[in-house]
Amino acid sequence: MAENYSVQNIFPVRGATATNNVITFSRVTLTAAYTGNLTSGIQLAGQTQIMFFVDFLTHASATTSDIDIRLEFSPDNTNWYQETESSVAAGVDQMTRLEHSFTGGAASTTYSFKFAVPVADKFMRVALKQAVDVTNFGTASILMVVSGQ
């Protein structure tokens, strides 16, 4: 059954701006570290679902490029906690810090994709990096639609 959200807000995350509900994309250059492309805290209070829309352009000289996206959540916009995933085996819940990764194969190619994340936090921040080819950096922009009741 589909969820009907009474509130859906559009937020440009990195490499995008919004003016009067018009979104303009101007990709940012990725770096080898998350610190190069880290947002400040984005307020989420009362929201339950985020849909991320990613536009990733590989470098002209790249043979294999990737974009890694790290999400961190906070109750106070000061202390940050990275998203995790779980794997249960023999009664043990093994948690691992989660990163969303997409690999593009061809040079000078734009890859557009989306992914969803449920939320129950007050604040979130997003960080981007490129890890596979750390000399030929691609560019990216991210837009998110935050939904709630």
N, C-alpha and C positions, 0 to 999 in steps of 0.2 A: 504494500500500500504506500502510495506517495505521501510525503510529508508536505503540508502546506504551511509555509512560513509567512508570518504577518510582517516581518521586517527582513529586508535584504539590502545590505549596504555594500557599496563597491569601494574598495580601498586600493589605490596604487601602492605596491609594496616597494619595489626597486625598479628603476628604469621606466617609470610611468608616472604621469601626472593626470589629475582629473580637475577640470574646470567646467562648471555648469553641466555636469553629467556627461561631458565629452572626455574620453580617455585618449591621451596622447602617449605613444610609446617612444622612448629614447633609451635604448638598451645601455646598461652599464657594463664595463669590462670586468670579466671575472679575474680573480687572483688565485694564488695557490693556498691562501689561508682564509678562513671564515671572517677574520677581523677586517678584511678589505671591503666587505659588503655586508654589513650588519645593520639592521634597522634599529631604531629606538623602540621602546615599548608601544604596542598598539593595544588600545583598550577594547576588550571583548565582553565585558560584563553583560550578562543576560543573553548571550548568543550561544548557539548549540552546534553549529556546523560551519565549516569554512571550505570553500571550493577555491583551489589555487589554479590559476591559468598562467602557464609558463610559455614564454617565447624565447628560444635558445638558438643562437646563430653560431655555428662553429667557425673557427679561424680558417682563413684561406689556405694555410700551410698545414693544417691539422690532418692527421690520418685517423686518429681516434680521439674524440673529445667527449668529455662528460660534464654534467652540471650536478653538483651535490647541494642539497637544500637541508639545512638543519633548523628545526623548530624548537624554541624554548618557551616555557610558560612560567608565569609568576603570579602569586597572590597579591604582591605589593609593588610591582614595578621596580624592585630592587634585587631580590633574590631570584635567580633563574634556574629552572629545572628542565633538562633536555627530555624530549619525548622518548619513550621507550616502547619496546615490543617484548612479548613474552613467548617462551617456548616451554611447554610442560613435558617432562619425561620422568617416569618413575616417581611421580608425586612431587617433583621439584620444579618450581617455576623459575626458570632462568631468564632474567631480564637483561636486555641489551639496549644500549643507547641507539636510537634510530636516526638514520639519515635517509632522505629520499634522493635517489640517484637515477639519472637518465644518461645513457650513452648514445651519442650520435656518431655515425660512422664516416660520413662523407664531409669533405672540406667545403666551406662556404655554403652550408646547407642550413636552412631554418627548420627547426623542429618545434612544433607547438603541441603541448599536451596539458592535461589537467589531472589533479588528484584531490580527493576529499579528506578532511580531517575533522573528527568530532571534537568539540571543545566544551569545557566546563570551568574555564579559568577566567580571571579578571584581565590579564595581560598576556601578550605573546610578542615574541620578536622572531625575525627571520634572518638567516645568514646564508650566503651563497659562496661557493668556491668551485674551482676546477682542479681535479686531482690527477687525471691520467696523463695529459700532456701539459706540463707546467712551463712550457716555453711559448706555445702558440695559443694564447688565451682567446676564448670565444666571448660573446656578449649575450646578455639576457635581460629580460624584463619580466616582472611578476605582478599580476593583478590578483586580488582575492575578493570573493563575494562572501560576506559574513551573514549568516542567516540565524534567525531566532523567532521567538513567539512574541 
